[in-house]
Amino acid sequence: METPTHEIIVADTPENRQRCIDVRIQVFHHEQQFPLETEIDELSRNEDVATHFLLRLTPSLEPVGTVRLHKPAGKQYYKLTRLAVLKDYRRYRFGKELVDSLHAWLKANALQLGHDGPAVDVACHSQLPVQGFYARFGYTPQGELFEEDGAPHQLMVLRMPL
């Protein structure tokens, strides 16, 4: 099983952010049956609010994965959201590569912006079947289970050293 050649970019154009949305719609709406409206929100199209990462095959530039990061207004943590990899490509561990890229970008960005402190907190709302995936990065469950978009989720938090 040879991993297809690929790259991860920051989706900093409207076209590439749309490609991220398209991957999320395929995974979350078509495959997992979440409501379509959950994939198009205020964070989806605005590069000033969230940073979107796009994993695409090369040289075709076919989008196959995405994840996004934002800092909720007035909060002291960052939030990893909407990690999605098309079903046919999950066996290549692209989800891990996307999270690693997001973490590396966040670390560099926080240092560049002069972040105070030795670490930053990153939170995510994990679907229950993928809690172990996030745990492998050091995310730990916090609080009680809650429902989001009609499915049980768990808040998971990573204290990421800078």
N, C-alpha and C positions, 0 to 999 in steps of 0.2 A: 504494500500500500504506500505508494509514493505520494507525498504531499504536493498538491498542485502549487505552482509558483504563484505568489500573491504579494500584496503589499497592504499596509494599513496606513491610511491618511486621515488627517483632520478634515472633515467634510466642511470646508469653509466657503462653499458656493451654494446657491439655492438648488442647483441641479444635484449636487452630491448629497445635500440634506434630504432631498426628495428620494434619492436612492436608498438612504437609510430608512426612511418611512416605508418605502416599498418592501424592504426586507422585513421590517417589523410587522407590516400588514400580513405578509405571507405566513410568518411564524405565529404571531399572536392571534390574528383574526381567522385566517383560513385554516391553519393547522390546529390551534388550541381553542378556537371558538370564543375568544374574548370579543367584546363589542368593538366595532370598527372605530367608534368615536374616541376610544382610549388611546389610539395611536396618533391622533392628530390633536395636539394640545398647544399651549402657548410656548412650550419648549421646543416644539418640533421644527419650526422654521426660523427662529430668531437666533442668529449666531451670537448676539450680545447677552443672551440668557443662558445658553447651554453650549457645550462643546460636543460635537458629534464625531465619532470615529467610524470610518468605513473600511471594511476589509473587502478587497476586490481581487479577483484573479488577474494575473498578467500573462500575456499582453492584452487579453480581451477586455479588461476592466469590468467584467461581470461582477456586480455586487453580490456577496454571499454572507456578509455578517456586519453587525453594527453594535455599538454601545454608546451611551452618552453620559455626560457628567455635568452637573450644575451645582451651584452653591445657593441653596434656598435663601431668599431675602431675610436678613436679620439673624441668620443662624451661624453657628461657629463650625459647621461641618459641611462636607461635600456629599453629594448623593450620586451614586452610580445607578443608572436606570436603563431599562429597555435593551438589555443584552439579548441579542438574537442572532442565531446562525441558521441558515437554511438547512433543512433536514439532511440532505445528501452530503453535506460538508461537515457535519458534527464529528465524524470519526477522525478528522484531522486535527482536533484539539484547537480549532480556531477560537473558541470561546476563551480559552486560557490566554492565547496570544492577544486577544482584544483587551482583556482585563489587565494583563501585563503592560500593554501599551498605554492604557488609560492611567495606570498607576505611575508609570515613568513620566508621562506628560504632566500629571498633577504635581509630582515631586519637583520637576524642573520649573514649572510655572510658579509654584508656591515659593521656591527659593528665589526666583527672579523677582517676584513681587515683594520680597523681604518679609515673608511670613515670620511672625514671632513664635518662638517655641520650637521644641525638638521634633514635633510630630503634627500631623493633621489627622482628623477623623473623617472616615469615609463610611457612609451608611448605604444600605440597600434594602429593599423589600424583596425578600427571596420567596419564590414559590417553594412549597415544601419539598417537592422532589429534587430540587437542586441546592438545598442547604449544604450538602456535603461538598459541592463544587466550590461554594464561597468559603467554606471552612478551610479548604486547602490553601487559601490565600491568607488565612489568619482572621477572617471575619468570625465574630462570635455572636450567638443569638442573644437578644436583649428583649425583655418584656414578654408579654403574652402574644399568642397567635392573634391575627386579625384578618378580617376579610377585605380584599381589595379587588375590584372589578369582578366580583362574584366567586373568588377563589381564596382559600386560606393562604396567608403569607406570614413570614417571620421577619421582624426587623433584625438585621445583622450589621455589626459595626466593626470596622478595622481601625485600629490606631496605627497609622503608617509613619514610621520614622522618616525624618527628612535627612 
